[in-house]
Amino acid sequence: MLQILKNIPFFASLSDEDLNQIARTVQMNYFPADHIIFEEGQLGDTMYIIKRGKVQVIRDNAILSTLGDHAFFGEMALVSNEPRNATLKTLTDVEVLTLSKEDFNHLLQTNESIATRVSYEVVKRANELY
């Protein structure tokens, strides 16, 4: 679990202790094949990490990519109020770890090191986008 979290830019520079705190917060969810996890344009409040399975990323009815084990998506919903920029649809049965915006905000409020590192990564990513 820690290695999966370390692959997520928001969490890459966190200590193992901080990553363990995040790991204790995530929830496990299952989706069947051919299921829409969320649609482009919807407001999001959850980040997803694929433990097992495959999903398609679709924008404007075009398939942009396929994501598999240990990939993540929806992370911007944790730090932004922007609508989802793509639709995510399962290709296979999928087992995902989810982190809600509410739980993420609680982590930020109760753990200064997580708040500091995540804030830095958000600013860095925003600068790369513009």
C-alpha positions as CSV (number, residue, x, y, z in Angstrom):
1,M,0.0,0.0,0.0
2,L,2.8,2.5,0.9
3,Q,4.5,2.0,-2.5
4,I,1.2,2.7,-4.3
5,L,0.7,5.9,-2.3
6,K,4.3,7.0,-3.0
7,N,3.4,6.9,-6.7
8,I,0.8,9.6,-6.3
9,P,2.3,13.0,-6.8
10,F,0.4,14.6,-3.8
11,F,1.8,11.9,-1.5
12,A,5.2,11.1,-3.0
13,S,7.3,13.1,-0.6
14,L,5.5,12.1,2.6
15,S,7.1,10.0,5.3
16,D,6.1,6.4,5.8
17,E,4.3,7.4,9.0
18,D,2.2,10.0,7.1
19,L,1.5,7.5,4.4
20,N,0.4,4.9,6.9
21,Q,-2.1,7.5,8.3
22,I,-3.5,8.0,4.8
23,A,-3.6,4.2,4.3
24,R,-5.7,3.8,7.4
25,T,-8.2,6.4,6.0
26,V,-8.8,4.9,2.5
27,Q,-11.9,2.8,1.9
28,M,-12.2,-0.3,-0.3
29,N,-14.8,-0.3,-3.1
30,Y,-15.8,-2.7,-5.9
31,F,-17.3,-1.9,-9.3
32,P,-18.4,-4.5,-11.9
33,A,-17.2,-4.5,-15.5
34,D,-18.9,-1.9,-17.7
35,H,-19.7,0.5,-14.9
36,I,-19.4,4.3,-15.0
37,I,-17.5,5.3,-11.9
38,F,-18.1,9.0,-12.7
39,E,-19.0,11.2,-15.6
40,E,-17.3,14.1,-17.3
41,G,-18.7,17.3,-15.9
42,Q,-19.8,15.9,-12.5
43,L,-18.5,17.5,-9.4
44,G,-16.1,15.2,-7.7
45,D,-15.3,14.5,-4.0
46,T,-13.3,11.3,-4.2
47,M,-9.9,10.1,-5.4
48,Y,-9.5,6.5,-6.6
49,I,-6.5,4.1,-6.6
50,I,-6.9,0.9,-8.6
51,K,-5.9,-2.1,-6.6
52,R,-7.0,-4.6,-9.3
53,G,-8.7,-4.2,-12.6
54,K,-8.8,-1.8,-15.6
55,V,-10.7,1.4,-16.4
56,Q,-11.0,3.6,-19.4
57,V,-10.6,7.3,-19.4
58,I,-13.1,8.9,-21.8
59,R,-13.4,12.6,-22.8
60,D,-15.9,13.9,-25.4
61,N,-16.8,10.3,-26.2
62,A,-13.2,9.5,-27.1
63,I,-11.1,7.0,-25.2
64,L,-8.0,8.8,-23.9
65,S,-6.3,5.9,-22.1
66,T,-6.7,2.7,-20.1
67,L,-5.5,2.6,-16.5
68,G,-4.7,-0.6,-14.6
69,D,-3.4,-1.9,-11.3
70,H,-1.9,0.8,-9.0
71,A,-2.9,3.7,-11.2
72,F,-4.9,6.5,-9.7
73,F,-7.4,9.1,-10.9
74,G,-9.7,11.8,-9.6
75,E,-7.0,13.2,-7.3
76,M,-7.8,16.8,-8.3
77,A,-11.2,16.5,-6.7
78,L,-9.5,16.5,-3.3
79,V,-8.1,20.0,-3.8
80,S,-10.4,21.6,-6.4
81,N,-14.1,22.3,-6.9
82,E,-13.8,21.9,-10.6
83,P,-16.0,19.4,-12.4
84,R,-14.5,16.0,-13.5
85,N,-12.7,16.4,-16.8
86,A,-13.3,12.9,-18.0
87,T,-15.6,9.9,-17.6
88,L,-14.2,6.8,-16.0
89,K,-15.7,3.5,-17.0
90,T,-14.6,0.0,-15.8
91,L,-13.4,-2.5,-18.4
92,T,-13.2,-5.4,-15.9
93,D,-14.3,-5.9,-12.4
94,V,-12.4,-3.3,-10.4
95,E,-11.3,-3.1,-6.8
96,V,-10.4,0.5,-5.8
97,L,-9.2,2.3,-2.8
98,T,-11.0,5.6,-2.3
99,L,-10.1,8.7,-0.4
100,S,-12.9,11.2,0.1
101,K,-12.5,14.9,0.2
102,E,-13.9,15.0,3.7
103,D,-11.4,12.4,5.0
104,F,-8.6,14.2,3.1
105,N,-9.5,17.6,4.6
106,H,-9.5,16.0,8.0
107,L,-6.0,14.6,7.4
108,L,-4.8,18.1,6.4
109,Q,-6.3,19.7,9.5
110,T,-4.9,17.1,11.9
111,N,-1.4,16.5,10.4
112,E,0.7,19.5,9.6
113,S,3.4,17.6,7.6
114,I,0.7,16.2,5.3
115,A,-0.8,19.6,4.9
116,T,2.5,21.2,4.1
117,R,3.7,18.6,1.5
118,V,0.3,18.3,-0.2
119,S,0.0,22.1,-0.4
120,Y,3.4,22.3,-2.1
121,E,2.5,19.6,-4.6
122,V,-0.8,21.3,-5.4
123,V,0.9,24.6,-6.1
124,K,3.6,22.8,-8.2
125,R,1.0,21.0,-10.2
126,A,-1.1,24.1,-10.8
127,N,2.0,25.9,-12.1
128,E,2.7,23.1,-14.5
129,L,-0.8,23.2,-15.9
130,Y,-0.6,27.0,-16.6
